[in-house]
Amino acid sequence: MRFLFAAICIAIPLLIDSAQVSAADRPNVVVFLVDDMGMMDTSVPFITDGQGNPVRQPLNEYYRTPSMQRLAEQGIRLNNFYAMSVCSPTRISIMTGQNAARHRATNWINPQVDNRGTYGAPEWNWAGLTGDDVTLPGVMRAAGYRTIHVGKGHFGPEEHVGAEPLNLGFDVNLAGAAFGAPGSYYGEKNYARGPDGRHHAVPHLDQYHGTDTFLSEALTIEAKKIISDTVESGEPFFLYFAHYAVHAPFESDPRFADHYIDSGKPKNAQAFATLIEGMDKSLGDMMDHFAELGIGENTLIVFLGDNGSDAPLGHQHEVACAAPLRGKKGAHYEGGMRVPFIASWCTPDADNPLQQSLPIPPDTISPQIANVTDLFPTVLQAAGIDPPAEHTVDGQPLQTILTGKQDPNHSQQFLMHYPHGVHRSNYFTVLRDGDWKAIYHALPGEPSKGKLSQSNGQHYQLFNLASDPYEQNDLSKAKPNVLRRMIAQMQQQLESHNAVYPIDDDGNPLPPQLP
């Protein structure tokens, strides 16, 4: 097998005697992360009516995700689960438990050049994660877990420490690199592109070069081999399976193309749907493999997307690719920030002691607000590990919510800070607080001429998501007191995170101003 083993140890205190840890008394934990998959890119309904019952939407009829349906039917899904609206910030938030405003990797990380944008925050963290950072796999490894990275990394640029997952607490790295998109999904193209066949070449998969093995399938085959070896060793494992799918390029997976040929959708949208279905097959194959190895009852699976949908359907700020939600990847609307989240034991068993400590009810939907920073404390608590005392964690454990109960102590706020202007939305900060959502725009975009300052750029939007879940009615003028309260809370949170801000033509930072 062509995967790599780490020779680098991260300086994290040993929290549990690893000699006492075994697969029998600790759960295996799987984070199954899908790239660019929004809440509506599935046949599993997440939208609910006033009584909390799922309501199928047209896009639920288009996509085919039977393995997600299987996972959802035996577990719980959260339909107000938030990620950062682009990928690297979310991935680093999962690794650290910190909001992007705090870790400052606030944009997707271009692997070759600093992509802060013309007016972007100069102090943003383009370098991403380093070997000195406390990470989820690092803490898990120090506590006796075998930590496995499969798929997309995108934690840091080329020639930086974060480009290699082995530097970040993983014992094994299969296919992780600095870039965020594969050169190709086709084995015939060696999973690369460009005249020299090297551009964004997915590493460690040479044995599939020149074959008809689709990338999602190759990753799954190799992941199953790694898990088999790990189970044989008797170690509990943390598997971070981060599919490159369903990120562009939108190359059709021939195994599923016939399912969409008569859909009436454009060819690239059909290809996107095949990427979804191929990812879903991988999920089902991994679940079957855990069961065949006899570890399904001891294996907790957390499924989520890393940002809103990037399906090639409609304009990024309209109701289109994430309908009925507005917006898509990179946007400040719900379609750019809300993602699918499902948690379940691979093989439910009410008599299993590990499952008795975290009983997840079947086919349940929770409306509580949660976000990607919550994974760090949730995974550690499931594994019986305390986070390092010196490490700031913005997230909160989801254990009460995962048992189907309301958690009155869990924050119902989410902060999304994007001090950049090189994506679909420019220089914005979002705060959701319960039913209310405020959007602050520091600048209008990337002006081609003229003096730019906060006074001629800032503007606001305000939505009540209880009465207007699809963000069609801007209340910023009608509810000035609510807007002012929300922006004051936004200011407070950004200051407490020591956030960085976009700048004007004179280099002055542009933090949110009260309206």
Order of alpha helices (4+ residues) and beta strands (2+ residues): beta-beta-alpha-alpha-beta-beta-alpha-alpha-alpha-beta-beta-alpha-beta-alpha-beta-alpha-beta-alpha-beta-beta-alpha-alpha-beta-beta-beta-beta-alpha
